[in-house]
Amino acid sequence: MLIIGVDPGSNVTGYGLVEKDGVRSKHVCSGVIRTSSSKQSKRLLEIHAGLDEIIREYNPSVMVVESLFHANNSQSLIKLSQARGVILLLGESYNMTIFEYSPMEIKKGLTGYGRAEKDQMVFMVKKILGLPTLKSPDQADALAMALYHSHMSLPQRAVG
C-alpha cells in the first residue's frame, strides 16, 4: 500500500510517500511545494499542480492529511482551510481513501507523547525510515502522517 501524507500550508506544503509492505514502511519520496505568488488563488493552483504531478507519478491509494486545529489568527486558519480543500479535492479526484489525524494523535503514535517537540518527531521519522536528514519540518510532518497511518492499530477512520 502506498500512502501519501500531506502537511497543508499556503506558503509551504509538505508531502511524503511511504510504502507499507507487511509490517515495514519504506520511504519512497518526500519534499515540499513552495508557492511563489502573493495571490492566494495562485498559491492554491501551485499546490494543486505540484501535488497532482506527484500523485500521477506515484499513484498512492491512501492520502493522510492533518486535521484542522484552532489558530489564533483567523486569516491563517482561512488560508489553511483553503489549502486543505484543494488537497482533499485532489485526493477525491484520484479516488484515494482519505484519512485525517490530529497533530497530537500523530505525535503520541510516533513518540509515545502527544505533546512531543518538533525535533523529537523529526528524530523518530528519520530513525524509522533510515533517513540521514530531512530538509524541512513540513516534509517531516508529512512523512510522520504517512508513517502513523501505516503503523496505527486504531480503527481506521476515512474522511467523508
Secondary structure, DSSP 4 states (H G I P E B T S, - for coil): -EEEEEE--SSEEEEEEEEEETTEEEEEEEEEEE---SSHHHHHHHHHHHHHHHHHHH--SEEEEEPP---S-HHHHHHHHHHHHHHHHHHHHTT-EEEEE-HHHHHHHHHS-TT--HHHHHHHHHHHHT-S--S-HHHHHHHHHHHHHHH--SPP-B--
